[in-house]
Amino acid sequence: MISYRRASRPLALLLTLTTLLSFSAPAYSERLRDLASFAGVRNNALVGYGLVVGLDGTGDQTMQTPFTGQSLENMLSQLGTDVPEGTNMQVRNVASVMVTAELPPFSQQGQELDVVVSSVGNARSLRGGTLLMTPLKGADGEIYAMAQGNLHVGGASAEAAGSSVEINQQAGGRINGGATVEREVPLQMAAEDGTMELELNEADFGTARDVVEAINGEFDSTVASAVNSRVIRLRAPMTENERVNFLARVENLDVDPGEGPAKVVVNSRTGSVVLSSAVSLHRAAVAHGNLSVTISQRFNASQPNPFGEGETVVTPEADINIEQQEAPLQYMDDSADLVDVVNALNTLGATPQDLISILQALKAAGSLRAELEII
């Protein structure tokens, strides 16, 4: 018997965190450095292609990844070793990898960076490998760092007699301090007249107003002005030392960011739902029922008469039964309390996947007063 059922069970809903967020709490403040950043002060992504050697037979199969063999030949040629033309290099201790790193602002030559190494071929494991000298380039194609070193791989595996076990993935690793900065990124924080820009992580007119008031109150002068809901223009000192002191005072100011927008985030793959504390629900009536489809199949044997010339034939027979459970209307009253919203949705007895459809319907009907985002 084959049964397709969409069950209704109590929803072990919405993380305890969402309930805790609903209780009224006093206004809290955050440091400005957690809410905003200075224009131009950011990390820069670096990427490079290289080879990892020293693997214990777990490297790329060069027949399926010919670029590994080509890379190895080019490297050997640069080191003064020529590989005879037509040589079939079956090297299992080498793997082609991509190397990535983040170049922090104000980085100086000689500074060390952490790098992440990821296999691009069919290597089974990078454990025990050594990354050979790999240039790391920025978006402009210039080399900003050189990476080299021994990999640390967090995974582990074992196999014997045709059986294998693996913990975590082993196609990637990390080298702490594995790259050295070779080129600095030019950075001009302030314009010629000393003005700078402070950019909020989340655009909000109220937060921008509060930040301007906090900065001007700290310096007892009009040194900050809002350009829009995200950008705040600062009038900084002209000398570098005074500017550093000025920015240190600015980023350590305490600002109340205010309450964020009402938002419901639904993960369609896992069924998890997170509601912000500003979510409210207008009056609505929702019916949620369950559909049960049951298909049973049996086989009957048809036999000929004794001494007949016929043959025994097996005939299948199927019964299909569809049941639709009654779904009485559930009344949801107006609510501005997150706990009430969660309780109202729980009364429907919906699974997380059903809850996605219910939230979409409530949003379409205008009852859910929040932005609905499905990821």
N, C-alpha and C positions, 0 to 999 in steps of 0.2 A: 504494500500500500504506500502510495506517495502522498504526502500531506504538505500543503503550502499554507502556512498560518502566519498572520500578523497579529502577534499577541499584544494584549494590553496589560501592563503590570505597573505597579507604583513606580514613579520616576524617582530614582535616587539622584535627585536633581542638583544641578547648578552649584557645585562646589560650595562648601561652607563659607568660603571667602565672600561670596556674593551676599550671603545673609549678614555677615559681619559688617559689610560696607553700608548696610541700610540704617544702622543705628546712628542717631544724631550724635555728632562728635564736634568738639570745639574746632574752630578754624585753625589750621596748621600752616606753618611757613616752611619754605624751602630755600636753600641757598640759590642765589641767582645763577651760579655756575652750573647747577643742575637743570635750569630752565632755559638757558640760552648759551650761545657761544659767540665769540668775536669773529667777524667776517674775515675769511682768509686763513684762520687758524684751524687747520683740519689735517687729517691723515691723507696720505697718497698711496694708492694701491700699486704694488709692484708685482711683476710676473716674469717667469723665465722657464726655459726648457732645458733639462739636463739629464744626466745618467746616474743611476745608482748601481754601484758594483759591490761585489763581496757577498752576494746572496747565495744561500746554500741550495742551489738547484731550483729555486722558486721564482726565477726571473721570467722575462718574456720569452715566448716561443717565436723565434725570429722568422719562421715560415709564415706565421699568421700576422706578425708585426714587423714588416721589413724595414720600417723607419728606424727601429732600434739598431739593426745591423748597420744601416747607413750612417747613423750618428756615431756608432762606435768606430767605423772605418775613418770617418772624418777626424775624430779625436785622435786616433792612433797616427793618422797622417800628420797632424799638427805637432805631434810629439816625436816625429822622426821615424815612425815605423810604417812601412808601406805594406798593405795587404795585397797579395797577388790577385789580379783580376779574375773573376769567376769563382773565387773561393766561397764556399757555402759555410758561412759562419753560424754554427749551431751552438751559441753561447747561452747557457741557462742561468748564469750568475749575474746578468745585467738586465736592468729594466729602465725604460723611458719614463720620465716623470715630469710633472709640472710643479714648479716651485712658486709659492706666493708669499707675500709679506706686506706689512703695513709700515710705511715710512712716516713717523710722527713729525709734527711741525717743529721747526728749529733744530732738526737733526744736523749733527756735525760729522765731518769726515772721521772715520775710525770708530764711530758708535756702532754697537752691536744690535742686531734685530733678530727676533724669533722668526723662523720660517716654517711653513707647512709644505710637506712633500706628498704628492698624490700621484699614483700610477695612472698612466694613460694607455698602457698595453694590457696584456693578459697575465701579468705576473701574479702568482698566487700569494706571495707575501714579500714585504719589504723588510722584514725583521732581520737585523744584523747587517744591513746594508750601509754603505757610505756614499754620500752625495759628492760627486766630483764638482770642481769649480764651475759654478753656473752664474752667468750675468743676469741680474734682475733689472728689467726695464720699466719705465713709467709709460703713461699714455702718450707722451711725445716721442717715444722710441729711444730715448737716451738711457744709458746705463747709470743707475743710481746706487747699486749695491752688488756685492759678489757674495755668493752663498757656497758653503762647503762644510761638511762635517758628518758625524755619525748619527744615524736616525734612531729615534726612540719610537717604537711601535707598541701601542697599548694592548693589542690583541694577542691571542695565542691559539695554536692549533696542534692537533696530534692526529696521526692516522696509522693504521696497522691492519693487515689482513683484509683490505678492501673497505674498512670502516674508518670514518674520520669524525672529528669533533672540532668545532671552532667557536672561540669566544671573541666577540667584537670583530670588527673588520680589520684586515691587515694590509689593505692596499694603500694605506696612507700612514704618515708618521710626522714627527715634529723634531726640529732641532732648535733647542734653546740657545740663543746667541749665535745662530748659524750663519748670519750674514753680516757683512761689514759695509758701512756706508762709504761710498766712494765719491759721491757728488751731493752737494747741498741744494735744496730747493729754495730759490729766492722768494722772500716773503716781505711784503711791504704792508704793515698793519695800518698805518695812518697816512692820510693824504698830506700834501705839502702844507696845508693850513692847520694840520693837527687833528682833523676830524676823523672819527672812526665809526664803525657800525656794529651794533650788537643785534644778533638775530635770535629771536625766540624759537625754541624747538617746535612749539605749537602756536599757530597764529591765533591770537585772541585780543580783541580791542581792550577788554577789561584788564587783562594781565599787562598789556603794553602800557596802559595808563598807570597802573600800580608801580611798575618798574620805573617809569619816569619820575614819579613822585618820590619813590624810595631813594633813587640816585641823587636827585636835586636836594632832598632833605639831608642826605649824608654829607654833602659838600656845602650845604647852605648857599647854593648858587645854581643858576640855570645852566647846567653842563650837559643835560640830556633832553632830547625832544623826540617824540614819536613821529616816524615817517609814515607808517601804516600799522596794521595789526601785527606785523612780525618784526619790522626793522625799527631800531631805535638809534638815532645818531648821537654820538658823544663828542664833546669838545675836550680832547685830552691835552696834557702838557706837551711841549715841544721836545724836551730833553728825554732821552731814553730811560734814565734812571727814575725820573719823576713819573714818566708814563707807566713804568712797571708798578710803582707804588699805587698809582691811580687805578690801574686795572685790578690790582689785588684787592683793593677796597671795594671796587664795584662787584666783582664776582663773589665776594663773601657776604654781600647784603642778604638779609632775609626778606623774602617776598611771599605773600599769600597768592598762589596761582588761581584761586577761585575754583568753583566746581566745573568740571568738564562737561561736554555735551552728553545728552542721553543717548546711549548706544547699546545695542545688543549684538554680540559677536557669536556666530554659530559656526562650528567646524563641521562641515558636512561629512567628513571622512570618519571622525571619531564620535560625532554626535554630542560633543561637549558644547555647552552654552554658558556664556558669561554676560551678566547684565551690570551696567554701571548703576550707581546709586541714584542717578537722576531719572531713571526709567519710570514712567507712569502709565496707567492703563485706564482708558475710558470705558464706559458701559458697553458690554457686548454679551451676546449669547452664542455659545459654541457647542456644536454637536460633534462628538467624536465616537465613532463606532469601529467594530472590528469585522474583518472579512475573513472567513475560513473556507478554504477550498480543499476538498478531500477527494482523491482519485484512487479507487481500489480496482485491482485487475486480477482476474482468475482465468484459468485455462480449462476448457472442457474437451473431452475426448469423444469423438464420434466414430463408432466401430461398425463395420458392415455385418450383415446377417451371417450366421454360421454357414460355411461352405460357399459363401458369396465371393465374387471376384473383386469386390471393392477393397480399399485400403483404409487403415485407421488414420483419421485426420484430427489434429489438435486445433481447436478454435478458441481464440482469446475473447474474453468478455469483460467490459469495463463499466464501472458505475462511477458517476461523477456527482458529488453533492456539494452545493454551495450554501453556506449559512451566513446570514448577515445579522449580527447582534443589534439589538435596539440601542440607539444612541440618544438618550434624552438630552435636551438642551441644558447646558450648564451656564448659569447666569453669573457674569462677572461684573461687579460694581466698580464705580470709580475708585481709583486708588493712586495715591502719590507715594506709597510706601513700598519699597522693594520686597519686603517680607510678604506683603499682601499679594503682590504680583506673582511671586514664587508659589505661594500657597494656592492661588487661583489656578495656576497652570498644573499644579500637582493634582488637583481634584479631577482633572480630566483623565488621569491614569495613562498618560501618553508615554511612549518610549521616546528616547532622544531623537530618533529619526522622525517619528510622528510630530514631535514638537516643532521641527523645522517647518513643516507644512502649516501647523497651527499659527506660528508666529508670522509666516508670510501672509496668511489669510487675515490675521488681526491687523497687520500693517496695511494691507490693501483696503480693509474696511475703515481705516482711520482710527481704530481703537488703540493701537500700540503707539504711544507718543514717544518714539525713539527712532534713531537711525538703525536699520537692520543691515548688518554686514555678514555675508556668508563667505567663508574662506575654504 
